[in-house]
């Protein structure tokens, strides 16, 4: 059947259309994206303002039209940290449902981590052994570890690239004192979780998903996205450590000129790089591999599993 996954994230609203059936690899058929930056539309009380809600409703309507045009038979709509943590989340969800008919399922941070882990496990297979999976979104950092399709440990930290940029790096280029303070904050937050994972032993394979990690890997010399899904892409901590001070010295416009960096994400790349560097250092990761599948594919795979058992 043709499935549509509607992902209302902290940075973008993304409709992914796939042709899928139980036991087969989902085949992408269409992708529809709109940059909304919900994480940056929160007011001082932590609520999504009226303008943000109106934009969200309009964007969901556009995605519904695209899904209909592409013959989607079932839509799997969900929202992540920006909606989850908004102080008026219930009101926002009710308005979206009333005006579009879409009932967004709000995923917890742990659910995000588990579903992303499922996608990575299916992509790399059982031969990858014990997996450590890292994902930097706009609002949160997800970490998961395990031997099976369900991770033994999963955590979600408020260390998304968009959130940190808005809260810690207000100037362009960033102030060195702000960068230093953010680095301390990031490492303190990650350090609290390391013990929860280290008791399971060292991973056999470390992988990362998300646009942030893909862009950082590209800067460090990984293949372009146009070279295809099946090209191995890696990010080494040593290369990342070289890039962080370079990114810190640039404006957002200058970062947008770098290979693989989109203008819409360039302002967040420094914060994302600081999180990636901190995670790789504190988890003692020298090299990680980029996984093409992430949360959206995890949602699809979970739904296919449910269909197979019905």
N, C-alpha and C positions, 0 to 999 in steps of 0.2 A: 504494500500500500504506500501511498504518498503521505508522509508525515511532515508537519511543520513544527519547528521548535521556536517559540518566541521568547527571547532572552532579554528581559528588561534589566540591564546592568547599570553599574555606576557611571560608565562612560557612554555606552551605546545601547540602542535598542536594535537587536539583531534577529531577523527571521532567517532561519536555515531550513531549507526544504530538501528532504532526502527521499529516495525510493528505498524502501526497506521491507524486509520480512524476517521472521525469526530464523536464526541460524545463518544469516547472510550478512555481509558487510554493508552498512548503510552507504548508499551512493549519493553524493551531493548533486542536487539538481538545480538549485537556485539559492542565492544569498541576497538579502535585502537589509541594508544597514542605515541607521540614522544616528548621528552624534547628538546626544541629548545632555550629557554631563549632569545627571541628576545629583550626584554627590556635591556638585558646586552650586546647586540651586536651593540648598537648605538655608533657611533664615536663622537668626540668632537663637531661636528656640529649638532648632533642630527639625523644623517642619519644612515640608516641600511647599513652597509658596504657590499662590493661585496661578501665576504665570507658568510655573513648572508643571503644575497639574494639567493645565490646558495644553501645554506642549506634549505632555505624555499621552494624553487622550488622542490628540491629533496624530501622533506618531504611531500609536497602536492601531488607529483606523487605517492609516496608510499601509501598515504591515498586513492587516486583514485583507485589504484589497489585493495586495501582492499575493497573499496565500490563495485567495480565490482565483486569481488569474492563472496561477500555476497548478490549479487542480488539487490543492491540499485536501485530503479526506479527514484528517484528524489533526488538531492543533494542540500542542503541549506548551502552554504559556507559564512562565515563571519569572520571579523577580529575586534579586540578590540584595546585597548589603545596603544600597542607597535607600530602597523602599523599606527593607527590614528594620532599619534603624531610625527612620523618620518618626518624629513624635506624633505625626498625624497619619501614620501608615494605614490604619483602619479606614479613615475617611477617604484617603486617596484610592485605596482598593475598591471601596464601595462606589465611588464616582466612576472609576474606570469600568467597572462591571455594568453600572447603570447606563452609561453612555455608549459603550462599545459591545457589551455582551460578553466580554472576556473576563474570566475569573482567574486572576493571577495567583499562582501558588507561590507563596513566599518561602524560599528555602532557608533553612538555618545555615550558619557557617559550617557546622559539622557535616550537614548534608551536601553542601557544595564540595567540601573536601572529599567525601566518600564517592560522590558521583564522578568527580574528576579523576580520582584514583581508579575507579572502574574503567573509565575510558583509556587511561594509560596502560592498565593491565591488559585489556583486550588488544591494544595496539602492539605492545611489545611481547605479549605471550608469557607462558609459564617459564620459558627458558631464561627470562630476565631475573628470576629469583626474587630476593627480597627487594622491594621497590621503595624508594623514597621519592615522593612527588611534591613539587613546589609549584605554586600558582600565584602570581601577583595580579590582582584585579585593580579596578579603580578604587574600591572601598576597602578591600581586605586582602590579606595574605593567607592562603590555605596551604596546610602541610599535612601529608598523610603518608603512612608507612605500613607495609605488610607483605605477607607471603601469598595471600589469597586474593579473591576479588573484593572482599570486604577488608578494609585496612584494620590492623591491630591498634593503631593510634591515629587520631585525626584532630586537627586544631585549626581554628580560624582566628586570626589576629587583625586588629584594626590598623593594618599597615598597607592599605592600598595606595597606589601611586597618585591618584587624584586627590584622595583625602589628605595625604601628607603634603602634597604641593600646596593645597589651599590653606592648610593649617600651619605649616612650618616654613614655607619658602615664598613669602609674599612679593619679593622683588625679582626683577629680571634684568641682569643676571642675579643669581642668588647671592646673598650676603654670606661671606665665609663663616661668620659667627652663627648664622642660622643653620648652615650646613653641618657645622660641628655639633650643634644642639640636636639636630635631627638624627645624626649618626648615633649619638649617645642614646636617644630615645628608642630608635629602631633596635639597637643591639640589646638594650635592657629588656624590651618586650620579647624578642626572640629567645634570649637566654633563659627566660622563665619556662619555656616549653621543651628545651633540649633534653632535659632529664627524662621527660615522659617518653621520648623516642629512643634515647640511647640505651635504655634498659633492654631493648629488643636486639641489640647488637648492630654491627655495621651493615648498611645496605649493600646488596650486590650491584645495584644499578640505580643511579640518581637521574631523574628526569624532571623537566620543567615544561609547563604549558603557559599560555597567555601571550598577548601581544608584546608586553614588556620584555619578556625573556627572548622572544623571537627577534625583536629589534636589537637587543644587546648582543645576541649571537651573530647577527648580521654585521654589526659594527666590528666584531672580533674576527670576521673573515668567513663566516658560514655562508653557504650557498643562498642565492636569492630565492624568494618564494616561487618565482616563475620556473625554477628548475624542477619543481614537482614535490609531491608529498614524500616520496620514498628516498630522497637524498638524506643521508645522515647529517645532522647539524648539531654541533657541540658548542659549549661555552666553557672556557677554562677560567678558573678564578684569577690566575695571573693576568690574563688579558683584561678581565673586568676591572681589576685593581688599577691597571694602567689607564683605563677609560674613565673611571669616576672623576679624577681631578680634571681631565680634559672637558668632560661634560659640565663640570662645575664652573669652568671659566667661560662658558658660552652662554649666549642668549638663546631663548627659545627659537628665534628665527634662524640662528646659526646652526642649532641642532637639527632643524628641519631640513637643512641642506645635506646632512649626512646620509650615506647609503642606507636604505631600508627604514628610515625614520619618517613617519607621516607628519604633516603639519599639525594635525589635530592631537597628536600624542607628544609632540616635542617638548611642550611645557612640563609634562609629567615624567619625562624620561630620567632626569637626574634623581628624583625621589625614588623611582623604581630601581635605578641602578644601586642606590644606597641600600635598599632593602635586599636586592639580590646578592650584593657583596656581603652584607651582614649574615644572611642565611647560609651562604656557601662557606663562609669562614667559621661560624659557630657550629655548623653541622660537619665541619671538616671535609668539605666537598672540594676536590681539586678540579673535576670535570663533570659536567652534566650534559645530558642529551635532550634536545628539544623534541617534544611529542606533538604531532600535528593535531591529535584529538584532545579535547578538554571537556568542560562542563556540559556544553550542548550535546556533544556525542554521548556523554554519560547518561543524560536524560533520555536520549533516544534508545540507548542500549537497555536501560532499566525498563522502559516501556515495552520493548520487544521481548524481554524476558518474561514480563507479566503476560503478554499475549500468548506466549508459548505454553504457559502453565494454565491458561484458562480452558 
